[in-house]
Amino acid sequence: MYPEGGAEPAPAADYGEPMSAKIGAHLEGLIPIILIIVIGLLLALKFGVIDNRTPIIGQFADVLGPLGGGEKTKILIVGSTSQEVIDILNDHRDRLEYITRTTDSLERNPVDQLANYDILILDQSEQSNKEVSKKLGEAIQRFVKNGGKFILVGDSGIRRPDTFDVIGWRNTFGDIVPVECDRVVNNQPTCTNPILVNGKLYRQDERHRVMQGIDLFPADPFRNATFRVFDVSQIGGKEIAYIQSAGIDKKTYPAVVEKNLVIGKVIYFNYNPGITRGIFESTLNYLGVNQ
């Protein structure tokens, strides 16, 4: 039968959009937000704003690490480093590439030259010349403050070629170096007098990735190592590890000290980092050497 009076049929009931369509619409709206968060975390990890010591961030970095591409980390060594350091770098040629340059070769457009590298190592341990010009020092400051990673070893860079009355790092590198040569013994700054210490290296920061799995070196309780150190003072940085002599006085010296800038990092080694392979390899990984 048809309704009387020519009335139109009642409209079909409107039950709204299917649930699957609503969920799909919400997911589409979330995708751009998720992408922004992922890209932000990747950039923060790359430039050192955050690090992956925290378990959640560490898992995130481990998952996304392979997505960063197959480019090798580019390392510039300025000076003359130890054979132990070279051996470690050679063992990781699949993940990094390095070149050694002199300070003189970087005097022309140093800012542009340094910009080609991810990590800069200033190590003049194997040479008598410890000079870095003001121009190169300012370029290194800019490199770090733009997100570069800087490793400084021993007494490297404590002098400038244009003056004889400046000793230490502050006048050349500004405030980026986390140690200072402000102590004087027998009228000589302590960073000009190396000390041979027979003892052990101990972990200071238990959570730091540089010392992950390493409590002390050498690990054998009946053995000590010989370290060539300087009696420097720590300023404005975090002590990651220290060296303690095995003598009666148990004197301690900073071993590994870190300074975090806004997006750059500086790590100071007060000894030849090549003799502690595990620590140096962890440092390279921490500074972003591709896994």
C-alpha positions in Angstrom: 0.0 0.0 0.0 1.0 3.6 -0.6 0.5 6.4 2.0 -2.7 8.3 1.7 -2.9 11.8 0.3 0.1 11.3 -1.9 2.5 11.7 1.1 6.1 11.1 0.3 7.8 8.1 1.8 9.6 8.7 5.1 13.4 9.3 4.6 15.8 6.5 5.5 17.3 6.7 9.0 20.7 8.5 9.1 23.1 6.6 11.2 26.1 8.9 10.5 29.5 8.1 9.0 30.8 4.6 9.4 33.3 4.3 12.3 36.1 3.2 10.0 35.7 6.4 8.0 35.9 8.6 11.2 39.1 6.7 12.4 40.7 7.2 9.0 40.0 10.9 9.0 41.6 11.2 12.5 44.6 9.3 11.4 45.0 11.5 8.3 45.1 14.5 10.6 47.7 13.0 12.9 50.2 11.9 10.2 51.6 15.5 9.6 52.0 16.0 13.4 53.8 12.6 13.8 56.1 13.5 10.9 56.9 16.8 12.4 57.7 15.1 15.8 59.9 12.5 14.1 61.8 15.0 12.1 62.3 17.2 15.1 63.7 14.3 17.2 66.0 13.3 14.4 67.4 16.9 14.1 67.7 17.1 17.9 69.7 13.9 18.0 71.9 14.8 15.1 72.8 18.2 16.6 73.2 17.1 20.1 70.3 19.0 21.6 69.2 15.7 23.1 71.2 12.5 23.4 70.2 8.8 23.5 71.2 8.0 27.0 67.6 7.9 28.0 66.1 4.5 27.3 63.1 5.7 25.3 65.3 8.1 23.2 67.9 5.4 22.8 65.4 3.0 21.4 64.1 5.7 19.1 67.6 6.4 17.8 68.3 2.7 17.4 65.2 2.2 15.2 65.7 5.4 13.2 69.5 5.3 12.9 69.5 3.2 9.7 67.1 5.6 8.1 69.7 8.4 8.2 71.4 7.1 5.0 74.6 5.4 4.2 76.9 8.5 4.3 80.0 8.1 6.4 80.9 10.5 9.2 83.6 12.9 8.1 86.4 13.5 10.6 89.1 16.1 10.4 92.3 15.6 12.4 94.3 18.7 12.9 97.9 18.1 14.1 99.5 14.8 14.6 97.6 12.2 16.6 98.8 8.9 18.1 99.1 5.7 16.2 96.6 4.1 18.6 94.0 6.7 17.5 94.7 6.1 13.8 94.4 2.3 14.3 91.0 2.7 15.9 89.8 5.0 13.1 91.1 2.6 10.5 89.1 -0.2 12.1 85.9 1.7 11.5 86.5 2.8 7.9 83.1 1.3 7.0 81.4 4.0 9.1 83.7 7.0 8.9 86.4 8.7 6.8 89.1 10.9 8.1 91.8 13.2 6.9 94.8 14.8 8.7 95.7 18.4 8.1 98.1 21.0 9.6 97.0 24.2 11.2 98.8 26.2 8.4 96.7 24.5 5.7 93.5 25.7 7.4 94.4 29.4 7.5 92.7 30.1 4.2 88.9 30.3 4.7 88.9 28.1 7.9 85.2 28.5 8.5 84.4 27.1 5.0 86.9 24.3 5.3 85.7 23.1 8.7 82.1 23.1 7.5 82.8 20.1 5.4 83.3 17.8 8.5 81.1 16.4 11.3 83.8 15.9 13.9 87.0 17.9 14.4 89.9 16.4 16.4 92.7 18.8 17.5 95.6 16.6 18.6 99.1 17.9 18.5 100.4 15.3 21.0 102.9 13.9 18.6 104.5 17.3 17.6 106.3 20.0 19.5 104.3 22.9 17.9 101.1 23.5 20.0 100.0 26.6 18.2 96.6 27.6 16.9 96.0 31.0 15.4 93.3 33.3 16.6 91.7 33.1 13.2 91.5 29.3 13.3 90.4 29.3 16.9 87.5 31.6 16.1 86.6 29.3 13.2 86.6 26.3 15.5 84.3 28.2 17.9 81.9 28.9 15.1 82.1 25.2 14.0 81.1 24.0 17.4 78.3 26.7 17.9 76.9 25.7 14.6 76.5 22.1 15.8 79.9 20.6 15.1 81.6 18.1 17.5 85.1 18.9 18.7 87.6 16.6 20.4 90.6 18.3 22.1 93.5 16.3 23.4 96.1 17.1 26.0 98.0 20.4 25.6 97.0 20.9 21.9 96.3 24.5 21.0 97.6 26.1 24.2 99.8 28.6 22.2 99.3 31.2 19.6 101.8 32.0 16.9 101.4 35.8 17.2 102.1 36.1 20.9 104.3 34.6 23.5 102.5 35.8 26.6 99.3 33.8 26.0 99.2 30.2 27.4 96.0 28.2 27.5 92.8 27.9 25.5 90.5 30.7 26.5 92.1 33.5 24.5 92.1 31.4 21.4 88.9 29.3 21.7 86.7 31.5 23.9 84.5 29.6 26.3 84.0 26.3 24.4 86.9 24.4 26.1 85.7 22.8 29.4 89.2 22.9 31.1 91.6 25.7 31.8 95.3 26.2 32.4 95.2 28.5 35.3 97.6 26.8 37.7 101.3 27.7 37.9 104.1 25.6 39.4 107.6 26.9 39.5 106.5 29.9 37.5 105.3 27.6 34.7 101.6 27.1 33.7 100.7 23.5 34.4 99.5 22.8 30.9 103.1 23.2 29.7 104.4 20.4 32.0 103.3 16.9 31.2 103.0 14.5 34.2 103.4 10.7 33.9 100.8 9.1 36.2 100.8 5.4 37.1 97.3 4.6 38.1 93.8 3.9 36.9 91.0 5.8 35.0 87.6 5.7 36.8 84.1 6.5 35.7 82.7 9.6 37.2 79.3 9.9 35.4 77.7 6.5 35.7 75.0 7.2 33.1 77.1 8.8 30.4 77.3 6.8 27.1 81.0 7.5 26.7 81.6 5.3 29.8 78.9 2.7 29.1 80.0 -0.7 30.4 83.3 0.7 31.7 83.8 1.3 35.4 87.6 1.6 35.3 90.7 1.1 33.2 92.6 -1.1 33.4 89.8 -3.4 34.6 92.4 -5.9 36.2 92.6 -4.9 39.9 96.3 -5.9 39.9 97.3 -3.7 36.9 97.8 0.0 36.4 98.3 2.1 33.3 100.7 5.0 32.6 98.9 8.2 31.5 100.6 11.4 30.3 98.4 14.1 31.8 98.3 17.8 32.6 97.2 19.3 35.9 94.4 21.3 34.4 91.3 22.6 36.1 87.8 21.9 35.0 85.5 24.8 34.2 82.0 24.9 32.9 81.9 21.3 31.9 80.9 17.8 33.1 83.6 15.5 34.2 82.9 12.1 32.7 86.0 10.2 34.0 89.1 11.0 36.1 92.6 9.5 36.6 93.9 8.6 40.0 97.5 7.9 40.8 98.4 4.7 42.5 100.8 6.5 44.9 100.2 7.3 48.5 98.7 10.7 47.7 96.0 9.3 45.4 96.1 12.5 43.4 93.4 12.9 40.8 93.3 14.6 37.4 90.4 15.2 35.0 90.5 12.5 32.3 87.5 13.1 30.1 85.5 16.3 30.3 82.5 17.3 28.2 80.9 20.7 27.5 77.5 20.9 25.7 76.7 24.0 23.8 73.2 24.6 22.4 73.7 22.3 19.5 77.5 21.5 19.6 79.7 19.4 21.8 83.3 19.6 23.0 85.1 16.6 24.7 88.5 17.1 26.2 90.8 14.1 26.7 93.6 14.7 29.2 95.6 11.7 27.9 96.0 9.8 24.7 92.5 8.5 24.0 93.8 5.7 21.8 95.1 3.7 24.8 91.5 3.3 26.0 89.9 1.8 22.9 86.5 1.2 24.4 86.2 4.7 25.7 87.3 6.3 22.4 85.0 4.1 20.3 82.1 5.0 22.6 83.0 8.7 22.2 82.8 8.4 18.4 79.4 6.7 18.6 78.2 9.4 21.1 79.3 12.2 18.8 77.3 10.7 15.9 79.5 8.3 14.0 77.0 6.3 11.8 76.1 3.0 13.3 
